[in-house]
Amino acid sequence: MKSYEMDLSTGSLWKKMLVFSVPLMFSNILQVVFNMSDVAVVGKFSGPIALGAVGSTSILITLFTGLLIGLASGVNALTALYIGSKDTENIRKTVHTSAILCFGAGVLIAILGIALSEVILTIMNTKPELIGDAVIYLRIYLLGMPALALYNFGNAVLSAAGDTKRPLYYLSFAGIINVILNLFFVIVFHLGVVGVAVASIIAQYISAILILKLLLHTEEDFGLRLNNNDISRDIMSKLLKIGIPTAFQYSIFAIANLFVQTSVNSFDHVIVEGNSAAANADPLVYDMMAAFYTACTSFIAQNYGAGKKDRILKSYLIATLYSFLLGLTLGVGLYVLRYPFLSLFTNDNSVVEAGIMRLSIMALSYAISAFMDCTIAASRGLGQTIIPTIIVIMGSCIFRVAWIYTVFAYFGTIQSLYLLYAASWSITAVAEIIYFVWIYRKTTKLNLQ
């Protein structure tokens, strides 16, 4: 293999998992920072209406993006499996089939999203003064979905081969272009939400073009060939079996969080604003921890394909430990730096204090999510997603709604609401671990003897 790719089935797991995951962490954190820059630029130079319009679409954008990321997780797991087993024919079939599948999904989301934007935003009770700009922003942003789908596809393939560096380089370049165009379109041409949306889709197409160019020119088995017709119904079925439940999982989380936000909105505006300020920590922590979840799936799938039973379990344990320690370190660090962090988003001392109530609970809660998410990623590496998704729906979604109408309804405090995260992650993690242990023993016994 060339220097960018990494054989995940040999060598030190401790070292390789770090080398694999660190570029992913930077990729994930860059996406968060660049998205924050969109909000900051439009809020600073176009006023509160434009800011509110962009902000009102965030849940939908998270939902649509999550669907594509979930689909790409199937690409990552299956490609890594065949790379590990050195099955050249199925590697090629997986890459070419998933390219068509992901692009088609991106186009479908774009078409449906554009057609239904105004209806969905109306159903969400978007304020009348915001809905006009919100619809415009969302429709333009959705034009970038095919590009986002192709970037996620390419990133999934390269990650499966152990290459997490070049996607980082491409994303960094596209992100810098995004920030520059944001400032140019909004400050120079006064395009407001239109400018921010156009800058975003230009950046998305740049990153997609760069990653596709790499896959079209590489000599590796996972390269794309324009004259290749290796489209397989069997591979398509396997990709959908892994990808659809994961995509559904992302969408369910978004829906469950709507119930949480509704409960937060029952408090006065200071609590609501404090929650919003403190919630900016969530993507910073989650997305950095997610690097180890991707590593967990890739390492387990490659080693499963290579028939290395011991490395499967070790990969899971190491990834879980790394993600737990990272979540704990980031959570505690944010609490230590709570005043300067929250001051980035508000100058109101009462809002800062309200935000601290959230950070004080979440600081030690983030790390608990590692046991849930890393175990789901491990099951995905073994090709199992349906049961883990059902468990997540029960534990992290239905349980949260039940908590809101029982525990939160009884105590009525914001602290009792914030505690539902740790409680739901804990109960889901226990169930996910029990399932993973069972499927690991069953799968390895049948296939690795």
C-alpha positions as CSV (number, residue, x, y, z in Angstrom):
1,M,0.0,0.0,0.0
2,K,1.0,3.6,-0.5
3,S,1.9,5.8,2.5
4,Y,-1.6,7.3,2.8
5,E,-3.3,3.9,3.2
6,M,-3.0,1.9,6.3
7,D,-3.4,-1.8,6.9
8,L,-5.6,-2.0,10.0
9,S,-5.3,-5.7,10.4
10,T,-1.6,-5.6,11.4
11,G,0.7,-3.7,13.8
12,S,0.0,-1.9,17.0
13,L,-3.7,-1.2,17.5
14,W,-3.0,1.5,20.1
15,K,-0.8,3.5,17.8
16,K,-2.6,2.9,14.5
17,M,-6.0,3.8,16.0
18,L,-4.6,7.2,17.1
19,V,-2.9,7.9,13.8
20,F,-6.1,6.9,12.0
21,S,-8.4,9.0,14.3
22,V,-6.5,12.3,14.8
23,P,-7.1,13.5,11.2
24,L,-10.7,12.5,11.5
25,M,-11.0,14.6,14.7
26,F,-9.6,17.6,12.9
27,S,-12.0,17.0,9.9
28,N,-15.0,16.8,12.3
29,I,-14.0,19.8,14.3
30,L,-13.3,21.9,11.2
31,Q,-16.8,21.2,10.0
32,V,-18.2,22.5,13.3
33,V,-16.0,25.6,13.2
34,F,-16.9,26.3,9.5
35,N,-20.6,26.0,10.3
36,M,-20.2,28.3,13.2
37,S,-18.5,30.8,10.9
38,D,-21.6,30.7,8.6
39,V,-23.8,31.7,11.6
40,A,-21.3,34.3,12.9
41,V,-20.9,36.1,9.5
42,V,-24.6,36.3,8.7
43,G,-25.4,37.3,12.3
44,K,-22.6,39.9,12.5
45,F,-23.1,41.5,9.1
46,S,-26.8,40.8,8.1
47,G,-28.6,41.3,11.4
48,P,-30.8,39.2,13.7
49,I,-33.5,38.3,11.1
50,A,-30.9,36.7,8.8
51,L,-29.3,35.0,11.8
52,G,-32.7,33.6,13.0
53,A,-33.5,32.4,9.5
54,V,-30.3,30.4,9.2
55,G,-30.6,29.1,12.7
56,S,-34.2,27.9,12.2
57,T,-33.0,25.5,9.5
58,S,-30.3,23.9,11.6
59,I,-32.4,20.9,12.7
60,L,-33.4,20.1,9.1
61,I,-29.8,20.4,7.8
62,T,-28.6,18.2,10.6
63,L,-31.3,15.7,9.7
64,F,-30.5,15.6,6.0
65,T,-26.8,15.5,6.6
66,G,-27.2,12.7,9.1
67,L,-29.1,10.6,6.5
68,L,-26.1,10.9,4.1
69,I,-23.6,10.2,6.9
70,G,-25.6,7.1,8.0
71,L,-25.6,5.8,4.4
72,A,-21.9,6.4,4.1
73,S,-21.3,4.3,7.3
74,G,-22.5,1.3,5.3
75,V,-20.0,2.1,2.6
76,N,-17.2,2.3,5.2
77,A,-18.0,-1.0,6.9
78,L,-18.5,-3.0,3.8
79,T,-15.4,-1.6,2.0
80,A,-13.2,-2.2,5.1
81,L,-14.5,-5.8,5.3
82,Y,-13.5,-6.6,1.7
83,I,-10.2,-4.8,2.1
84,G,-9.5,-6.9,5.1
85,S,-10.3,-10.1,3.3
86,K,-8.4,-8.9,0.2
87,D,-11.5,-9.6,-1.9
88,T,-10.6,-7.4,-4.9
89,E,-13.7,-8.1,-6.9
90,N,-16.1,-7.2,-4.1
91,I,-14.0,-4.1,-3.2
92,R,-14.6,-2.8,-6.8
93,K,-18.3,-3.7,-6.7
94,T,-18.8,-2.0,-3.4
95,V,-17.1,1.2,-4.4
96,H,-18.9,1.5,-7.8
97,T,-22.3,0.5,-6.4
98,S,-22.0,2.8,-3.4
99,A,-21.0,5.7,-5.6
100,I,-24.3,5.4,-7.5
101,L,-26.3,4.8,-4.3
102,C,-24.9,7.8,-2.4
103,F,-25.2,10.2,-5.4
104,G,-28.8,9.0,-6.0
105,A,-29.6,9.6,-2.3
106,G,-28.1,13.1,-2.4
107,V,-30.2,14.0,-5.5
108,L,-33.3,12.6,-3.9
109,I,-32.9,14.5,-0.7
110,A,-32.2,17.7,-2.6
111,I,-35.3,17.3,-4.8
112,L,-37.7,16.4,-1.9
113,G,-36.1,19.0,0.4
114,I,-36.4,21.8,-2.1
115,A,-40.0,20.9,-2.9
116,L,-41.1,20.6,0.7
117,S,-38.9,23.3,2.4
118,E,-41.7,25.8,2.9
119,V,-44.2,23.2,4.1
120,I,-41.8,21.6,6.6
121,L,-40.7,25.0,8.0
122,T,-44.3,26.0,8.4
123,I,-45.1,22.8,10.2
124,M,-42.2,23.6,12.5
125,N,-43.8,26.9,13.5
126,T,-41.0,29.0,12.0
127,K,-41.7,32.6,12.9
128,P,-43.4,34.6,10.1
129,E,-40.6,37.2,9.9
130,L,-38.0,34.4,9.5
131,I,-39.7,31.9,7.1
132,G,-39.0,33.8,3.9
133,D,-35.2,33.9,4.3
134,A,-35.2,30.4,5.9
135,V,-36.9,28.9,2.8
136,I,-34.4,30.6,0.5
137,Y,-31.4,29.6,2.5
138,L,-32.6,26.0,2.9
139,R,-33.4,25.5,-0.8
140,I,-30.0,26.9,-2.0
141,Y,-28.2,24.8,0.7
142,L,-29.9,21.7,-0.4
143,L,-28.5,22.1,-3.9
144,G,-25.2,20.9,-2.4
145,M,-26.6,17.6,-1.1
146,P,-25.4,15.6,-4.1
147,A,-21.9,17.0,-3.5
148,L,-22.1,16.3,0.2
149,A,-23.2,12.7,-0.6
150,L,-20.2,12.1,-2.9
151,Y,-17.8,13.6,-0.4
152,N,-19.1,11.3,2.4
153,F,-18.9,8.4,0.0
154,G,-15.3,9.1,-0.8
155,N,-14.4,9.8,2.8
156,A,-16.0,6.5,3.8
157,V,-14.0,4.5,1.1
158,L,-10.7,6.2,2.0
159,S,-11.3,5.7,5.8
160,A,-12.0,2.0,5.1
161,A,-8.5,1.8,3.5
162,G,-7.0,3.6,6.5
163,D,-6.5,6.9,4.8
164,T,-8.0,9.7,6.9
165,K,-5.4,12.4,6.0
166,R,-6.3,13.4,2.5
167,P,-10.0,13.9,3.2
168,L,-8.8,16.3,6.0
169,Y,-6.7,18.2,3.5
170,Y,-9.6,18.5,1.0
171,L,-12.0,19.5,3.7
172,S,-9.6,22.1,5.1
173,F,-9.1,23.7,1.7
174,A,-12.8,23.7,0.9
175,G,-13.6,25.1,4.4
176,I,-11.2,28.0,4.0
177,I,-12.8,28.8,0.6
178,N,-16.2,28.7,2.4
179,V,-15.1,31.3,5.0
180,I,-13.6,33.6,2.4
181,L,-16.7,33.4,0.2
182,N,-19.0,34.0,3.2
183,L,-17.2,37.2,4.0
184,F,-17.0,38.2,0.3
185,F,-20.7,37.5,-0.6
186,V,-22.1,39.0,2.6
187,I,-19.9,42.0,3.2
188,V,-19.1,43.1,-0.4
189,F,-22.3,42.0,-2.2
190,H,-24.7,42.2,0.8
191,L,-26.3,38.9,-0.2
192,G,-27.1,37.9,3.4
193,V,-28.5,34.4,3.7
194,V,-28.2,33.8,-0.1
195,G,-24.5,34.6,0.1
196,V,-23.9,32.2,3.0
197,A,-25.8,29.4,1.3
198,V,-24.0,29.8,-2.0
199,A,-20.6,29.8,-0.3
200,S,-21.5,26.6,1.5
201,I,-22.5,24.7,-1.7
202,I,-19.5,25.9,-3.6
203,A,-17.3,24.6,-0.8
204,Q,-19.2,21.3,-0.8
205,Y,-18.7,20.8,-4.5
206,I,-15.0,21.6,-4.2
207,S,-14.5,18.9,-1.5
208,A,-16.5,16.4,-3.6
209,I,-14.5,17.1,-6.8
210,L,-11.2,16.8,-5.0
211,I,-12.1,13.4,-3.4
212,L,-13.5,12.1,-6.6
213,K,-10.4,13.1,-8.5
214,L,-8.3,11.1,-6.1
215,L,-10.5,8.0,-6.4
216,L,-10.5,8.3,-10.2
217,H,-6.7,8.5,-10.4
218,T,-5.6,6.0,-7.7
219,E,-4.3,2.6,-8.8
220,E,-5.6,1.0,-5.7
221,D,-8.5,-1.6,-5.8
222,F,-10.9,0.9,-4.2
223,G,-10.4,3.4,-7.1
224,L,-13.3,4.5,-9.3
225,R,-13.3,3.6,-13.0
226,L,-15.6,5.5,-15.4
227,N,-15.8,2.5,-17.7
228,N,-16.5,0.0,-14.9
229,N,-20.0,-1.4,-14.7
230,D,-19.5,-3.3,-11.4
231,I,-22.9,-2.5,-10.0
232,S,-24.1,-5.3,-7.9
233,R,-27.6,-5.9,-6.5
234,D,-26.2,-8.1,-3.7
235,I,-23.8,-5.3,-2.7
236,M,-26.6,-2.8,-2.9
237,S,-28.7,-4.9,-0.6
238,K,-25.8,-5.2,1.9
239,L,-25.1,-1.4,1.8
240,L,-28.8,-0.6,2.4
241,K,-28.9,-3.2,5.2
242,I,-26.2,-1.4,7.1
243,G,-26.8,2.2,5.9
244,I,-30.6,2.6,6.2
245,P,-30.8,1.7,9.9
246,T,-27.9,4.0,10.7
247,A,-29.5,6.8,8.7
248,F,-32.8,6.2,10.4
249,Q,-30.9,6.4,13.8
250,Y,-29.6,9.9,13.0
251,S,-33.1,11.1,12.0
252,I,-34.7,9.6,15.2
253,F,-32.1,11.5,17.3
254,A,-33.1,14.7,15.6
255,I,-36.8,14.1,16.3
256,A,-36.2,13.1,20.0
257,N,-34.2,16.3,20.5
258,L,-37.2,18.3,19.3
259,F,-39.0,17.1,22.5
260,V,-36.1,18.1,24.6
261,Q,-36.0,21.6,23.0
262,T,-39.7,22.0,23.6
263,S,-39.2,21.2,27.3
264,V,-36.4,23.7,27.5
265,N,-38.7,26.3,25.9
266,S,-41.0,25.9,28.8
267,F,-38.6,27.9,31.0
268,D,-37.9,31.7,30.8
269,H,-35.8,33.2,28.1
270,V,-32.6,33.3,30.2
271,I,-32.7,29.5,30.7
272,V,-33.4,29.0,27.0
273,E,-30.6,31.3,25.9
274,G,-28.2,29.8,28.4
275,N,-29.1,26.3,27.1
276,S,-28.4,27.5,23.5
277,A,-25.1,28.9,24.5
278,A,-23.9,25.8,26.4
279,A,-25.3,23.5,23.7
280,N,-22.5,24.8,21.4
281,A,-20.2,22.5,23.3
282,D,-22.2,19.4,22.1
283,P,-20.9,19.2,18.5
284,L,-17.4,20.0,19.5
285,V,-17.3,17.1,21.9
286,Y,-19.5,14.6,20.0
287,D,-17.8,15.1,16.6
288,M,-14.3,14.7,18.1
289,M,-15.4,11.5,19.9
290,A,-17.0,10.3,16.6
291,A,-13.5,9.9,15.1
292,F,-13.0,6.9,17.3
293,Y,-16.4,5.5,16.4
294,T,-15.4,5.6,12.7
295,A,-12.1,4.0,13.7
296,C,-13.9,1.3,15.6
297,T,-16.0,0.3,12.6
298,S,-13.1,0.4,10.1
299,F,-10.7,-1.6,12.3
300,I,-13.3,-4.2,13.3
301,A,-14.5,-4.6,9.7
302,Q,-11.0,-5.0,8.3
303,N,-10.0,-7.5,11.0
304,Y,-13.2,-9.4,10.6
305,G,-12.5,-9.7,6.9
306,A,-9.0,-10.8,7.7
307,G,-10.3,-13.4,10.1
308,K,-8.4,-12.0,13.1
309,K,-10.8,-12.6,16.1
310,D,-8.5,-11.2,18.8
311,R,-8.0,-7.9,17.1
312,I,-11.7,-7.4,16.7
313,L,-12.3,-7.4,20.4
314,K,-9.2,-5.4,21.1
315,S,-10.2,-2.8,18.5
316,Y,-13.5,-2.3,20.3
317,L,-12.0,-2.0,23.8
318,I,-9.3,0.4,22.7
319,A,-11.7,2.6,20.7
320,T,-14.1,2.7,23.7
321,L,-11.3,3.6,26.1
322,Y,-9.9,6.3,23.8
323,S,-13.4,7.9,23.2
324,F,-14.3,7.7,26.9
325,L,-11.1,9.4,27.9
326,L,-11.5,12.1,25.2
327,G,-15.1,12.8,26.2
328,L,-14.1,13.0,29.9
329,T,-11.1,15.3,29.1
330,L,-13.1,17.6,26.8
331,G,-16.1,17.7,29.2
332,V,-14.0,18.6,32.3
333,G,-12.0,21.1,30.2
334,L,-15.1,22.9,29.0
335,Y,-16.3,23.1,32.6
336,V,-13.0,24.5,33.8
337,L,-13.1,27.1,31.0
338,R,-16.9,27.6,31.3
339,Y,-16.8,31.4,31.7
340,P,-14.6,32.2,28.7
341,F,-16.4,29.5,26.6
342,L,-19.9,30.8,27.3
343,S,-18.7,34.4,26.9
344,L,-18.0,33.6,23.2
345,F,-21.8,33.5,22.7
346,T,-23.3,36.0,25.2
347,N,-22.3,39.0,27.3
348,D,-25.2,38.6,29.7
349,N,-24.0,37.2,33.1
350,S,-27.4,35.7,33.9
351,V,-27.3,33.8,30.6
352,V,-23.8,32.6,31.4
353,E,-24.9,31.3,34.7
354,A,-27.8,29.5,33.1
355,G,-25.4,27.9,30.6
356,I,-23.2,26.8,33.5
357,M,-26.1,24.7,34.8
358,R,-26.1,22.7,31.6
359,L,-22.3,22.4,31.4
360,S,-22.0,21.3,35.1
361,I,-24.1,18.2,34.3
362,M,-22.9,17.6,30.7
363,A,-19.3,17.8,31.6
364,L,-19.3,14.3,33.2
365,S,-22.1,13.0,30.9
366,Y,-20.3,13.2,27.6
367,A,-17.9,10.4,28.4
368,I,-20.9,8.0,29.1
369,S,-22.0,8.3,25.5
370,A,-18.8,6.5,24.4
371,F,-20.0,3.2,25.7
372,M,-23.2,3.5,23.6
373,D,-21.9,4.9,20.4
374,C,-18.7,2.9,20.2
375,T,-20.6,-0.3,20.8
376,I,-23.0,0.6,18.0
377,A,-20.0,1.3,15.7
378,A,-18.5,-2.1,16.7
379,S,-21.7,-3.9,15.8
380,R,-21.7,-2.0,12.5
381,G,-18.2,-3.3,11.8
382,L,-19.6,-6.9,12.1
383,G,-22.4,-5.9,9.6
384,Q,-25.1,-5.6,12.2
385,T,-27.2,-2.4,12.4
386,I,-30.9,-3.3,12.6
387,I,-31.0,-4.5,16.3
388,P,-28.6,-1.8,17.5
389,T,-30.8,0.8,15.8
390,I,-33.9,-0.6,17.5
391,I,-32.1,-0.5,20.9
392,V,-31.1,3.1,20.3
393,I,-34.7,4.1,19.4
394,M,-35.9,2.4,22.6
395,G,-33.2,3.7,24.9
396,S,-32.2,7.1,23.6
397,C,-35.5,8.2,22.0
398,I,-38.5,6.6,23.5
399,F,-36.8,6.6,26.9
400,R,-36.1,10.3,26.6
401,V,-39.7,11.1,25.8
402,A,-40.9,9.0,28.7
403,W,-38.4,10.7,31.0
404,I,-39.8,14.1,30.0
405,Y,-43.3,13.1,30.8
406,T,-42.4,11.4,34.1
407,V,-39.2,12.5,35.9
408,F,-39.0,16.0,34.4
409,A,-42.8,16.4,34.8
410,Y,-42.4,15.5,38.5
411,F,-39.4,17.6,39.4
412,G,-39.9,20.4,36.8
413,T,-36.3,21.6,37.1
414,I,-33.9,22.2,34.2
415,Q,-31.3,19.9,36.0
416,S,-33.8,17.0,35.9
417,L,-34.1,17.6,32.1
418,Y,-30.4,17.7,31.5
419,L,-29.9,14.4,33.4
420,L,-31.9,12.5,30.8
421,Y,-28.9,12.5,28.6
422,A,-26.7,10.5,31.0
423,A,-29.6,8.3,32.0
424,S,-30.6,7.5,28.4
425,W,-27.0,6.9,27.3
426,S,-26.4,4.6,30.3
427,I,-29.4,2.4,29.7
428,T,-28.8,2.2,26.0
429,A,-25.1,1.4,26.5
430,V,-25.9,-1.6,28.7
431,A,-28.3,-3.1,26.1
432,E,-25.9,-2.4,23.2
433,I,-23.0,-4.1,25.0
434,I,-25.1,-7.2,25.8
435,Y,-26.1,-7.4,22.1
436,F,-22.5,-6.8,20.9
437,V,-21.1,-9.5,23.1
438,W,-23.7,-12.0,21.9
439,I,-23.3,-11.1,18.2
440,Y,-19.5,-11.1,18.5
441,R,-19.4,-14.6,19.9
442,K,-22.0,-15.9,17.4
443,T,-20.3,-14.2,14.4
444,T,-16.7,-15.1,15.2
445,K,-17.7,-18.7,16.1
446,L,-19.4,-19.2,12.7
447,N,-16.9,-17.4,10.5
448,L,-13.5,-17.4,12.1
449,Q,-13.1,-21.0,13.0
